[in-house]
Amino acid sequence: MSLDERVMELESRLAFQDDTIQTLNDVLVAQQRVVERLQLQMAALLKRQAEMAGQFETFEEEAPPPHY
């Protein structure tokens, strides 16, 4: 294999690696956005649950059924 062929092979590999890295980065950015959105939704649900906890008795506060 000549030096020119080796250089071309390395350049080709580098181009594919750059494309793969960019694709993986794009996927990672999209996943991070999803995670952030889910964290916001979870925080909102926890806040809502805490607000509603004062309005209703929880199952833990209820006496056990008579058959226990």
mmCIF file as Biopython writes it, N, C-alpha, C and O atoms, coordinates in Angstrom:
data_model
#
loop_
_atom_site.group_PDB
_atom_site.id
_atom_site.type_symbol
_atom_site.label_atom_id
_atom_site.label_alt_id
_atom_site.label_comp_id
_atom_site.label_asym_id
_atom_site.label_entity_id
_atom_site.label_seq_id
_atom_site.pdbx_PDB_ins_code
_atom_site.Cartn_x
_atom_site.Cartn_y
_atom_site.Cartn_z
_atom_site.occupancy
_atom_site.B_iso_or_equiv
_atom_site.auth_seq_id
_atom_site.auth_asym_id
_atom_site.pdbx_PDB_model_num
ATOM 1   N N  . MET A ? 1  ? 0.857   -1.166 0.000  1.0 0.0 1  A 1 
ATOM 2   C CA . MET A ? 1  ? 0.000   0.000  0.000  1.0 0.0 1  A 1 
ATOM 3   C C  . MET A ? 1  ? 0.908   1.236  0.000  1.0 0.0 1  A 1 
ATOM 4   O O  . MET A ? 1  ? 1.794   1.374  0.844  1.0 0.0 1  A 1 
ATOM 5   N N  . SER A ? 2  ? 0.673   2.109  -0.944 1.0 0.0 2  A 1 
ATOM 6   C CA . SER A ? 2  ? 1.518   3.294  -1.069 1.0 0.0 2  A 1 
ATOM 7   C C  . SER A ? 2  ? 1.131   4.345  -0.025 1.0 0.0 2  A 1 
ATOM 8   O O  . SER A ? 2  ? 0.083   4.264  0.616  1.0 0.0 2  A 1 
ATOM 9   N N  . LEU A ? 3  ? 1.995   5.310  0.114  1.0 0.0 3  A 1 
ATOM 10  C CA . LEU A ? 3  ? 1.764   6.372  1.072  1.0 0.0 3  A 1 
ATOM 11  C C  . LEU A ? 3  ? 0.505   7.165  0.712  1.0 0.0 3  A 1 
ATOM 12  O O  . LEU A ? 3  ? -0.266  7.534  1.598  1.0 0.0 3  A 1 
ATOM 13  N N  . ASP A ? 4  ? 0.293   7.427  -0.565 1.0 0.0 4  A 1 
ATOM 14  C CA . ASP A ? 4  ? -0.904  8.155  -0.996 1.0 0.0 4  A 1 
ATOM 15  C C  . ASP A ? 4  ? -2.179  7.384  -0.663 1.0 0.0 4  A 1 
ATOM 16  O O  . ASP A ? 4  ? -3.170  7.965  -0.221 1.0 0.0 4  A 1 
ATOM 17  N N  . GLU A ? 5  ? -2.143  6.080  -0.879 1.0 0.0 5  A 1 
ATOM 18  C CA . GLU A ? 5  ? -3.315  5.266  -0.563 1.0 0.0 5  A 1 
ATOM 19  C C  . GLU A ? 5  ? -3.589  5.263  0.939  1.0 0.0 5  A 1 
ATOM 20  O O  . GLU A ? 5  ? -4.741  5.337  1.368  1.0 0.0 5  A 1 
ATOM 21  N N  . ARG A ? 6  ? -2.525  5.179  1.732  1.0 0.0 6  A 1 
ATOM 22  C CA . ARG A ? 6  ? -2.695  5.184  3.188  1.0 0.0 6  A 1 
ATOM 23  C C  . ARG A ? 6  ? -3.258  6.516  3.666  1.0 0.0 6  A 1 
ATOM 24  O O  . ARG A ? 6  ? -4.119  6.549  4.544  1.0 0.0 6  A 1 
ATOM 25  N N  . VAL A ? 7  ? -2.779  7.603  3.096  1.0 0.0 7  A 1 
ATOM 26  C CA . VAL A ? 7  ? -3.278  8.921  3.474  1.0 0.0 7  A 1 
ATOM 27  C C  . VAL A ? 7  ? -4.747  9.058  3.096  1.0 0.0 7  A 1 
ATOM 28  O O  . VAL A ? 7  ? -5.546  9.575  3.877  1.0 0.0 7  A 1 
ATOM 29  N N  . MET A ? 8  ? -5.105  8.600  1.906  1.0 0.0 8  A 1 
ATOM 30  C CA . MET A ? 8  ? -6.505  8.674  1.475  1.0 0.0 8  A 1 
ATOM 31  C C  . MET A ? 8  ? -7.391  7.826  2.376  1.0 0.0 8  A 1 
ATOM 32  O O  . MET A ? 8  ? -8.498  8.239  2.722  1.0 0.0 8  A 1 
ATOM 33  N N  . GLU A ? 9  ? -6.914  6.643  2.759  1.0 0.0 9  A 1 
ATOM 34  C CA . GLU A ? 9  ? -7.675  5.774  3.657  1.0 0.0 9  A 1 
ATOM 35  C C  . GLU A ? 9  ? -7.876  6.454  5.006  1.0 0.0 9  A 1 
ATOM 36  O O  . GLU A ? 9  ? -8.979  6.424  5.553  1.0 0.0 9  A 1 
ATOM 37  N N  . LEU A ? 10 ? -6.842  7.058  5.541  1.0 0.0 10 A 1 
ATOM 38  C CA . LEU A ? 10 ? -6.947  7.762  6.819  1.0 0.0 10 A 1 
ATOM 39  C C  . LEU A ? 10 ? -7.882  8.960  6.729  1.0 0.0 10 A 1 
ATOM 40  O O  . LEU A ? 10 ? -8.653  9.209  7.656  1.0 0.0 10 A 1 
ATOM 41  N N  . GLU A ? 11 ? -7.826  9.699  5.639  1.0 0.0 11 A 1 
ATOM 42  C CA . GLU A ? 11 ? -8.721  10.840 5.456  1.0 0.0 11 A 1 
ATOM 43  C C  . GLU A ? 11 ? -10.170 10.385 5.361  1.0 0.0 11 A 1 
ATOM 44  O O  . GLU A ? 11 ? -11.074 11.025 5.897  1.0 0.0 11 A 1 
ATOM 45  N N  . SER A ? 12 ? -10.373 9.267  4.670  1.0 0.0 12 A 1 
ATOM 46  C CA . SER A ? 12 ? -11.724 8.715  4.550  1.0 0.0 12 A 1 
ATOM 47  C C  . SER A ? 12 ? -12.248 8.289  5.926  1.0 0.0 12 A 1 
ATOM 48  O O  . SER A ? 12 ? -13.390 8.587  6.277  1.0 0.0 12 A 1 
ATOM 49  N N  . ARG A ? 13 ? -11.420 7.597  6.695  1.0 0.0 13 A 1 
ATOM 50  C CA . ARG A ? 13 ? -11.824 7.181  8.035  1.0 0.0 13 A 1 
ATOM 51  C C  . ARG A ? 13 ? -12.123 8.387  8.922  1.0 0.0 13 A 1 
ATOM 52  O O  . ARG A ? 13 ? -13.092 8.382  9.681  1.0 0.0 13 A 1 
ATOM 53  N N  . LEU A ? 14 ? -11.302 9.400  8.823  1.0 0.0 14 A 1 
ATOM 54  C CA . LEU A ? 14 ? -11.507 10.602 9.619  1.0 0.0 14 A 1 
ATOM 55  C C  . LEU A ? 14 ? -12.836 11.266 9.268  1.0 0.0 14 A 1 
ATOM 56  O O  . LEU A ? 14 ? -13.556 11.725 10.154 1.0 0.0 14 A 1 
ATOM 57  N N  . ALA A ? 15 ? -13.158 11.317 7.989  1.0 0.0 15 A 1 
ATOM 58  C CA . ALA A ? 15 ? -14.417 11.927 7.565  1.0 0.0 15 A 1 
ATOM 59  C C  . ALA A ? 15 ? -15.604 11.147 8.131  1.0 0.0 15 A 1 
ATOM 60  O O  . ALA A ? 15 ? -16.567 11.751 8.604  1.0 0.0 15 A 1 
ATOM 61  N N  . PHE A ? 16 ? -15.549 9.812  8.088  1.0 0.0 16 A 1 
ATOM 62  C CA . PHE A ? 16 ? -16.635 8.998  8.638  1.0 0.0 16 A 1 
ATOM 63  C C  . PHE A ? 16 ? -16.720 9.160  10.156 1.0 0.0 16 A 1 
ATOM 64  O O  . PHE A ? 16 ? -17.816 9.209  10.715 1.0 0.0 16 A 1 
ATOM 65  N N  . GLN A ? 17 ? -15.578 9.243  10.817 1.0 0.0 17 A 1 
ATOM 66  C CA . GLN A ? 17 ? -15.579 9.429  12.266 1.0 0.0 17 A 1 
ATOM 67  C C  . GLN A ? 17 ? -16.155 10.787 12.642 1.0 0.0 17 A 1 
ATOM 68  O O  . GLN A ? 17 ? -16.920 10.895 13.601 1.0 0.0 17 A 1 
ATOM 69  N N  . ASP A ? 18 ? -15.799 11.809 11.903 1.0 0.0 18 A 1 
ATOM 70  C CA . ASP A ? 18 ? -16.365 13.136 12.165 1.0 0.0 18 A 1 
ATOM 71  C C  . ASP A ? 18 ? -17.880 13.129 12.006 1.0 0.0 18 A 1 
ATOM 72  O O  . ASP A ? 18 ? -18.596 13.724 12.811 1.0 0.0 18 A 1 
ATOM 73  N N  . ASP A ? 19 ? -18.362 12.458 10.973 1.0 0.0 19 A 1 
ATOM 74  C CA . ASP A ? 19 ? -19.804 12.368 10.750 1.0 0.0 19 A 1 
ATOM 75  C C  . ASP A ? 19 ? -20.476 11.600 11.887 1.0 0.0 19 A 1 
ATOM 76  O O  . ASP A ? 19 ? -21.538 11.999 12.366 1.0 0.0 19 A 1 
ATOM 77  N N  . THR A ? 20 ? -19.865 10.513 12.313 1.0 0.0 20 A 1 
ATOM 78  C CA . THR A ? 20 ? -20.426 9.716  13.401 1.0 0.0 20 A 1 
ATOM 79  C C  . THR A ? 20 ? -20.451 10.503 14.703 1.0 0.0 20 A 1 
ATOM 80  O O  . THR A ? 20 ? -21.436 10.461 15.439 1.0 0.0 20 A 1 
ATOM 81  N N  . ILE A ? 21 ? -19.385 11.210 14.984 1.0 0.0 21 A 1 
ATOM 82  C CA . ILE A ? 21 ? -19.331 12.020 16.204 1.0 0.0 21 A 1 
ATOM 83  C C  . ILE A ? 21 ? -20.405 13.095 16.175 1.0 0.0 21 A 1 
ATOM 84  O O  . ILE A ? 21 ? -21.057 13.345 17.189 1.0 0.0 21 A 1 
ATOM 85  N N  . GLN A ? 22 ? -20.595 13.727 15.040 1.0 0.0 22 A 1 
ATOM 86  C CA . GLN A ? 22 ? -21.626 14.772 14.936 1.0 0.0 22 A 1 
ATOM 87  C C  . GLN A ? 22 ? -23.021 14.176 15.118 1.0 0.0 22 A 1 
ATOM 88  O O  . GLN A ? 22 ? -23.870 14.771 15.781 1.0 0.0 22 A 1 
ATOM 89  N N  . THR A ? 23 ? -23.254 13.019 14.539 1.0 0.0 23 A 1 
ATOM 90  C CA . THR A ? 23 ? -24.544 12.350 14.690 1.0 0.0 23 A 1 
ATOM 91  C C  . THR A ? 23 ? -24.800 11.990 16.150 1.0 0.0 23 A 1 
ATOM 92  O O  . THR A ? 23 ? -25.896 12.211 16.664 1.0 0.0 23 A 1 
ATOM 93  N N  . LEU A ? 24 ? -23.786 11.434 16.817 1.0 0.0 24 A 1 
ATOM 94  C CA . LEU A ? 24 ? -23.932 11.088 18.226 1.0 0.0 24 A 1 
ATOM 95  C C  . LEU A ? 24 ? -24.158 12.333 19.084 1.0 0.0 24 A 1 
ATOM 96  O O  . LEU A ? 24 ? -24.939 12.298 20.034 1.0 0.0 24 A 1 
ATOM 97  N N  . ASN A ? 25 ? -23.495 13.403 18.760 1.0 0.0 25 A 1 
ATOM 98  C CA . ASN A ? 25 ? -23.686 14.647 19.498 1.0 0.0 25 A 1 
ATOM 99  C C  . ASN A ? 25 ? -25.117 15.164 19.332 1.0 0.0 25 A 1 
ATOM 100 O O  . ASN A ? 25 ? -25.732 15.618 20.297 1.0 0.0 25 A 1 
ATOM 101 N N  . ASP A ? 26 ? -25.641 15.096 18.116 1.0 0.0 26 A 1 
ATOM 102 C CA . ASP A ? 26 ? -27.016 15.536 17.874 1.0 0.0 26 A 1 
ATOM 103 C C  . ASP A ? 26 ? -28.013 14.709 18.691 1.0 0.0 26 A 1 
ATOM 104 O O  . ASP A ? 26 ? -28.964 15.246 19.260 1.0 0.0 26 A 1 
ATOM 105 N N  . VAL A ? 27 ? -27.781 13.408 18.738 1.0 0.0 27 A 1 
ATOM 106 C CA . VAL A ? 27 ? -28.659 12.525 19.513 1.0 0.0 27 A 1 
ATOM 107 C C  . VAL A ? 27 ? -28.545 12.857 20.998 1.0 0.0 27 A 1 
ATOM 108 O O  . VAL A ? 27 ? -29.551 12.901 21.705 1.0 0.0 27 A 1 
ATOM 109 N N  . LEU A ? 28 ? -27.345 13.085 21.462 1.0 0.0 28 A 1 
ATOM 110 C CA . LEU A ? 28 ? -27.136 13.413 22.862 1.0 0.0 28 A 1 
ATOM 111 C C  . LEU A ? 28 ? -27.833 14.719 23.240 1.0 0.0 28 A 1 
ATOM 112 O O  . LEU A ? 28 ? -28.435 14.813 24.309 1.0 0.0 28 A 1 
ATOM 113 N N  . VAL A ? 29 ? -27.754 15.709 22.383 1.0 0.0 29 A 1 
ATOM 114 C CA . VAL A ? 29 ? -28.419 16.993 22.644 1.0 0.0 29 A 1 
ATOM 115 C C  . VAL A ? 29 ? -29.938 16.788 22.706 1.0 0.0 29 A 1 
ATOM 116 O O  . VAL A ? 29 ? -30.605 17.340 23.581 1.0 0.0 29 A 1 
ATOM 117 N N  . ALA A ? 30 ? -30.476 16.002 21.787 1.0 0.0 30 A 1 
ATOM 118 C CA . ALA A ? 30 ? -31.918 15.738 21.790 1.0 0.0 30 A 1 
ATOM 119 C C  . ALA A ? 30 ? -32.332 15.007 23.065 1.0 0.0 30 A 1 
ATOM 120 O O  . ALA A ? 30 ? -33.362 15.326 23.660 1.0 0.0 30 A 1 
ATOM 121 N N  . GLN A ? 31 ? -31.533 14.029 23.483 1.0 0.0 31 A 1 
ATOM 122 C CA . GLN A ? 31 ? -31.853 13.294 24.707 1.0 0.0 31 A 1 
ATOM 123 C C  . GLN A ? 31 ? -31.774 14.200 25.932 1.0 0.0 31 A 1 
ATOM 124 O O  . GLN A ? 31 ? -32.583 14.075 26.851 1.0 0.0 31 A 1 
ATOM 125 N N  . GLN A ? 32 ? -30.824 15.094 25.947 1.0 0.0 32 A 1 
ATOM 126 C CA . GLN A ? 32 ? -30.710 16.017 27.075 1.0 0.0 32 A 1 
ATOM 127 C C  . GLN A ? 32 ? -31.936 16.916 27.172 1.0 0.0 32 A 1 
ATOM 128 O O  . GLN A ? 32 ? -32.411 17.212 28.269 1.0 0.0 32 A 1 
ATOM 129 N N  . ARG A ? 33 ? -32.443 17.346 26.029 1.0 0.0 33 A 1 
ATOM 130 C CA . ARG A ? 33 ? -33.664 18.155 26.035 1.0 0.0 33 A 1 
ATOM 131 C C  . ARG A ? 33 ? -34.844 17.371 26.598 1.0 0.0 33 A 1 
ATOM 132 O O  . ARG A ? 33 ? -35.651 17.907 27.358 1.0 0.0 33 A 1 
ATOM 133 N N  . VAL A ? 34 ? -34.938 16.098 26.219 1.0 0.0 34 A 1 
ATOM 134 C CA . VAL A ? 34 ? -36.015 15.249 26.730 1.0 0.0 34 A 1 
ATOM 135 C C  . VAL A ? 34 ? -35.876 15.080 28.237 1.0 0.0 34 A 1 
ATOM 136 O O  . VAL A ? 34 ? -36.864 15.172 28.966 1.0 0.0 34 A 1 
ATOM 137 N N  . VAL A ? 35 ? -34.665 14.836 28.705 1.0 0.0 35 A 1 
ATOM 138 C CA . VAL A ? 35 ? -34.428 14.656 30.142 1.0 0.0 35 A 1 
ATOM 139 C C  . VAL A ? 35 ? -34.805 15.923 30.896 1.0 0.0 35 A 1 
ATOM 140 O O  . VAL A ? 35 ? -35.455 15.853 31.939 1.0 0.0 35 A 1 
ATOM 141 N N  . GLU A ? 36 ? -34.409 17.069 30.385 1.0 0.0 36 A 1 
ATOM 142 C CA . GLU A ? 36 ? -34.751 18.327 31.048 1.0 0.0 36 A 1 
ATOM 143 C C  . GLU A ? 36 ? -36.258 18.543 31.099 1.0 0.0 36 A 1 
ATOM 144 O O  . GLU A ? 36 ? -36.788 18.992 32.115 1.0 0.0 36 A 1 
ATOM 145 N N  . ARG A ? 37 ? -36.946 18.228 30.011 1.0 0.0 37 A 1 
ATOM 146 C CA . ARG A ? 37 ? -38.406 18.374 29.988 1.0 0.0 37 A 1 
ATOM 147 C C  . ARG A ? 37 ? -39.054 17.417 30.988 1.0 0.0 37 A 1 
ATOM 148 O O  . ARG A ? 37 ? -40.000 17.792 31.681 1.0 0.0 37 A 1 
ATOM 149 N N  . LEU A ? 38 ? -38.553 16.190 31.066 1.0 0.0 38 A 1 
ATOM 150 C CA . LEU A ? 38 ? -39.096 15.225 32.017 1.0 0.0 38 A 1 
ATOM 151 C C  . LEU A ? 38 ? -38.827 15.651 33.455 1.0 0.0 38 A 1 
ATOM 152 O O  . LEU A ? 38 ? -39.663 15.431 34.331 1.0 0.0 38 A 1 
ATOM 153 N N  . GLN A ? 39 ? -37.674 16.257 33.705 1.0 0.0 39 A 1 
ATOM 154 C CA . GLN A ? 39 ? -37.386 16.749 35.048 1.0 0.0 39 A 1 
ATOM 155 C C  . GLN A ? 39 ? -38.358 17.860 35.437 1.0 0.0 39 A 1 
ATOM 156 O O  . GLN A ? 39 ? -38.821 17.908 36.577 1.0 0.0 39 A 1 
ATOM 157 N N  . LEU A ? 40 ? -38.664 18.738 34.510 1.0 0.0 40 A 1 
ATOM 158 C CA . LEU A ? 40 ? -39.634 19.804 34.796 1.0 0.0 40 A 1 
ATOM 159 C C  . LEU A ? 40 ? -41.015 19.232 35.063 1.0 0.0 40 A 1 
ATOM 160 O O  . LEU A ? 40 ? -41.715 19.679 35.972 1.0 0.0 40 A 1 
ATOM 161 N N  . GLN A ? 41 ? -41.405 18.242 34.271 1.0 0.0 41 A 1 
ATOM 162 C CA . GLN A ? 41 ? -42.707 17.614 34.475 1.0 0.0 41 A 1 
ATOM 163 C C  . GLN A ? 41 ? -42.766 16.902 35.826 1.0 0.0 41 A 1 
ATOM 164 O O  . GLN A ? 41 ? -43.780 16.957 36.521 1.0 0.0 41 A 1 
ATOM 165 N N  . MET A ? 42 ? -41.680 16.239 36.187 1.0 0.0 42 A 1 
ATOM 166 C CA . MET A ? 42 ? -41.635 15.537 37.464 1.0 0.0 42 A 1 
ATOM 167 C C  . MET A ? 42 ? -41.716 16.527 38.616 1.0 0.0 42 A 1 
ATOM 168 O O  . MET A ? 42 ? -42.420 16.280 39.595 1.0 0.0 42 A 1 
ATOM 169 N N  . ALA A ? 43 ? -41.011 17.634 38.514 1.0 0.0 43 A 1 
ATOM 170 C CA . ALA A ? 43 ? -41.065 18.651 39.566 1.0 0.0 43 A 1 
ATOM 171 C C  . ALA A ? 43 ? -42.477 19.204 39.701 1.0 0.0 43 A 1 
ATOM 172 O O  . ALA A ? 43 ? -42.953 19.432 40.813 1.0 0.0 43 A 1 
ATOM 173 N N  . ALA A ? 44 ? -43.149 19.420 38.567 1.0 0.0 44 A 1 
ATOM 174 C CA . ALA A ? 44 ? -44.517 19.930 38.605 1.0 0.0 44 A 1 
ATOM 175 C C  . ALA A ? 44 ? -45.452 18.908 39.244 1.0 0.0 44 A 1 
ATOM 176 O O  . ALA A ? 44 ? -46.335 19.273 40.020 1.0 0.0 44 A 1 
ATOM 177 N N  . LEU A ? 45 ? -45.263 17.638 38.921 1.0 0.0 45 A 1 
ATOM 178 C CA . LEU A ? 45 ? -46.101 16.595 39.521 1.0 0.0 45 A 1 
ATOM 179 C C  . LEU A ? 45 ? -45.861 16.479 41.022 1.0 0.0 45 A 1 
ATOM 180 O O  . LEU A ? 45 ? -46.808 16.307 41.789 1.0 0.0 45 A 1 
ATOM 181 N N  . LEU A ? 46 ? -44.607 16.571 41.446 1.0 0.0 46 A 1 
ATOM 182 C CA . LEU A ? 46 ? -44.311 16.507 42.874 1.0 0.0 46 A 1 
ATOM 183 C C  . LEU A ? 46 ? -44.923 17.691 43.612 1.0 0.0 46 A 1 
ATOM 184 O O  . LEU A ? 46 ? -45.439 17.538 44.719 1.0 0.0 46 A 1 
ATOM 185 N N  . LYS A ? 47 ? -44.866 18.858 43.005 1.0 0.0 47 A 1 
ATOM 186 C CA . LYS A ? 47 ? -45.466 20.043 43.616 1.0 0.0 47 A 1 
ATOM 187 C C  . LYS A ? 47 ? -46.978 19.872 43.719 1.0 0.0 47 A 1 
ATOM 188 O O  . LYS A ? 47 ? -47.582 20.197 44.741 1.0 0.0 47 A 1 
ATOM 189 N N  . ARG A ? 48 ? -47.572 19.364 42.658 1.0 0.0 48 A 1 
ATOM 190 C CA . ARG A ? 48 ? -49.030 19.158 42.663 1.0 0.0 48 A 1 
ATOM 191 C C  . ARG A ? 48 ? -49.427 18.121 43.708 1.0 0.0 48 A 1 
ATOM 192 O O  . ARG A ? 48 ? -50.431 18.281 44.402 1.0 0.0 48 A 1 
ATOM 193 N N  . GLN A ? 49 ? -48.640 17.064 43.813 1.0 0.0 49 A 1 
ATOM 194 C CA . GLN A ? 49 ? -48.944 16.031 44.797 1.0 0.0 49 A 1 
ATOM 195 C C  . GLN A ? 49 ? -48.830 16.590 46.214 1.0 0.0 49 A 1 
ATOM 196 O O  . GLN A ? 49 ? -49.654 16.279 47.073 1.0 0.0 49 A 1 
ATOM 197 N N  . ALA A ? 50 ? -47.812 17.412 46.457 1.0 0.0 50 A 1 
ATOM 198 C CA . ALA A ? 50 ? -47.650 18.012 47.784 1.0 0.0 50 A 1 
ATOM 199 C C  . ALA A ? 50 ? -48.821 18.937 48.105 1.0 0.0 50 A 1 
ATOM 200 O O  . ALA A ? 50 ? -49.279 18.976 49.247 1.0 0.0 50 A 1 
ATOM 201 N N  . GLU A ? 51 ? -49.308 19.676 47.119 1.0 0.0 51 A 1 
ATOM 202 C CA . GLU A ? 51 ? -50.452 20.557 47.331 1.0 0.0 51 A 1 
ATOM 203 C C  . GLU A ? 51 ? -51.709 19.765 47.627 1.0 0.0 51 A 1 
ATOM 204 O O  . GLU A ? 51 ? -52.521 20.164 48.462 1.0 0.0 51 A 1 
ATOM 205 N N  . MET A ? 52 ? -51.871 18.636 46.939 1.0 0.0 52 A 1 
ATOM 206 C CA . MET A ? 52 ? -53.075 17.835 47.124 1.0 0.0 52 A 1 
ATOM 207 C C  . MET A ? 52 ? -53.002 16.977 48.389 1.0 0.0 52 A 1 
ATOM 208 O O  . MET A ? 52 ? -54.037 16.556 48.907 1.0 0.0 52 A 1 
ATOM 209 N N  . ALA A ? 53 ? -51.804 16.718 48.888 1.0 0.0 53 A 1 
ATOM 210 C CA . ALA A ? 53 ? -51.662 15.870 50.078 1.0 0.0 53 A 1 
ATOM 211 C C  . ALA A ? 53 ? -52.358 16.497 51.272 1.0 0.0 53 A 1 
ATOM 212 O O  . ALA A ? 53 ? -52.891 15.782 52.121 1.0 0.0 53 A 1 
ATOM 213 N N  . GLY A ? 54 ? -52.363 17.784 51.349 1.0 0.0 54 A 1 
ATOM 214 C CA . GLY A ? 54 ? -53.029 18.451 52.467 1.0 0.0 54 A 1 
ATOM 215 C C  . GLY A ? 54 ? -54.541 18.414 52.358 1.0 0.0 54 A 1 
ATOM 216 O O  . GLY A ? 54 ? -55.232 18.574 53.364 1.0 0.0 54 A 1 
ATOM 217 N N  . GLN A ? 55 ? -55.064 18.209 51.177 1.0 0.0 55 A 1 
ATOM 218 C CA . GLN A ? 55 ? -56.505 18.219 50.971 1.0 0.0 55 A 1 
ATOM 219 C C  . GLN A ? 55 ? -57.141 16.857 51.230 1.0 0.0 55 A 1 
ATOM 220 O O  . GLN A ? 55 ? -58.311 16.784 51.606 1.0 0.0 55 A 1 
ATOM 221 N N  . PHE A ? 56 ? -56.397 15.795 51.037 1.0 0.0 56 A 1 
ATOM 222 C CA . PHE A ? 56 ? -56.942 14.450 51.171 1.0 0.0 56 A 1 
ATOM 223 C C  . PHE A ? 56 ? -56.097 13.652 52.152 1.0 0.0 56 A 1 
ATOM 224 O O  . PHE A ? 56 ? -54.892 13.869 52.280 1.0 0.0 56 A 1 
ATOM 225 N N  . GLU A ? 57 ? -56.745 12.733 52.833 1.0 0.0 57 A 1 
ATOM 226 C CA . GLU A ? 57 ? -56.011 11.838 53.701 1.0 0.0 57 A 1 
ATOM 227 C C  . GLU A ? 57 ? -55.259 10.837 52.836 1.0 0.0 57 A 1 
ATOM 228 O O  . GLU A ? 57 ? -55.752 10.410 51.792 1.0 0.0 57 A 1 
ATOM 229 N N  . THR A ? 58 ? -54.087 10.473 53.271 1.0 0.0 58 A 1 
ATOM 230 C CA . THR A ? 58 ? -53.334 9.462  52.521 1.0 0.0 58 A 1 
ATOM 231 C C  . THR A ? 58 ? -53.710 8.087  53.026 1.0 0.0 58 A 1 
ATOM 232 O O  . THR A ? 58 ? -54.321 7.947  54.085 1.0 0.0 58 A 1 
ATOM 233 N N  . PHE A ? 59 ? -53.347 7.087  52.273 1.0 0.0 59 A 1 
ATOM 234 C CA . PHE A ? 59 ? -53.671 5.716  52.657 1.0 0.0 59 A 1 
ATOM 235 C C  . PHE A ? 59 ? -52.945 5.336  53.947 1.0 0.0 59 A 1 
ATOM 236 O O  . PHE A ? 59 ? -53.450 4.515  54.713 1.0 0.0 59 A 1 
ATOM 237 N N  . GLU A ? 60 ? -51.790 5.906  54.197 1.0 0.0 60 A 1 
ATOM 238 C CA . GLU A ? 60 ? -51.032 5.570  55.385 1.0 0.0 60 A 1 
ATOM 239 C C  . GLU A ? 60 ? -51.745 6.031  56.654 1.0 0.0 60 A 1 
ATOM 240 O O  . GLU A ? 60 ? -51.589 5.411  57.706 1.0 0.0 60 A 1 
ATOM 241 N N  . GLU A ? 61 ? -52.511 7.091  56.572 1.0 0.0 61 A 1 
ATOM 242 C CA . GLU A ? 61 ? -53.194 7.626  57.737 1.0 0.0 61 A 1 
ATOM 243 C C  . GLU A ? 61 ? -54.479 6.864  58.052 1.0 0.0 61 A 1 
ATOM 244 O O  . GLU A ? 61 ? -55.009 6.974  59.158 1.0 0.0 61 A 1 
ATOM 245 N N  . GLU A ? 62 ? -54.972 6.109  57.107 1.0 0.0 62 A 1 
ATOM 246 C CA . GLU A ? 62 ? -56.209 5.361  57.307 1.0 0.0 62 A 1 
ATOM 247 C C  . GLU A ? 62 ? -55.939 4.163  58.216 1.0 0.0 62 A 1 
ATOM 248 O O  . GLU A ? 62 ? -54.870 3.553  58.179 1.0 0.0 62 A 1 
ATOM 249 N N  . ALA A ? 63 ? -56.933 3.854  59.020 1.0 0.0 63 A 1 
ATOM 250 C CA . ALA A ? 63 ? -56.832 2.675  59.871 1.0 0.0 63 A 1 
ATOM 251 C C  . ALA A ? 63 ? -56.898 1.421  58.996 1.0 0.0 63 A 1 
ATOM 252 O O  . ALA A ? 63 ? -57.545 1.423  57.949 1.0 0.0 63 A 1 
ATOM 253 N N  . PRO A ? 64 ? -56.238 0.368  59.423 1.0 0.0 64 A 1 
ATOM 254 C CA . PRO A ? 64 ? -56.307 -0.870 58.624 1.0 0.0 64 A 1 
ATOM 255 C C  . PRO A ? 64 ? -57.710 -1.447 58.652 1.0 0.0 64 A 1 
ATOM 256 O O  . PRO A ? 64 ? -58.455 -1.204 59.602 1.0 0.0 64 A 1 
ATOM 257 N N  . PRO A ? 65 ? -58.080 -2.194 57.649 1.0 0.0 65 A 1 
ATOM 258 C CA . PRO A ? 65 ? -59.410 -2.790 57.620 1.0 0.0 65 A 1 
ATOM 259 C C  . PRO A ? 65 ? -59.596 -3.735 58.831 1.0 0.0 65 A 1 
ATOM 260 O O  . PRO A ? 65 ? -58.618 -4.220 59.400 1.0 0.0 65 A 1 
ATOM 261 N N  . PRO A ? 66 ? -60.841 -3.982 59.207 1.0 0.0 66 A 1 
ATOM 262 C CA . PRO A ? 66 ? -61.110 -4.780 60.417 1.0 0.0 66 A 1 
ATOM 263 C C  . PRO A ? 66 ? -60.563 -6.205 60.344 1.0 0.0 66 A 1 
ATOM 264 O O  . PRO A ? 66 ? -60.315 -6.804 61.390 1.0 0.0 66 A 1 
ATOM 265 N N  . HIS A ? 67 ? -60.368 -6.759 59.179 1.0 0.0 67 A 1 
ATOM 266 C CA . HIS A ? 67 ? -59.920 -8.156 59.111 1.0 0.0 67 A 1 
ATOM 267 C C  . HIS A ? 67 ? -58.436 -8.303 59.423 1.0 0.0 67 A 1 
ATOM 268 O O  . HIS A ? 67 ? -57.936 -9.428 59.405 1.0 0.0 67 A 1 
ATOM 269 N N  . TYR A ? 68 ? -57.709 -7.234 59.707 1.0 0.0 68 A 1 
ATOM 270 C CA . TYR A ? 68 ? -56.280 -7.345 60.064 1.0 0.0 68 A 1 
ATOM 271 C C  . TYR A ? 68 ? -56.133 -7.590 61.525 1.0 0.0 68 A 1 
ATOM 272 O O  . TYR A ? 68 ? -55.013 -7.713 62.021 1.0 0.0 68 A 1 
#
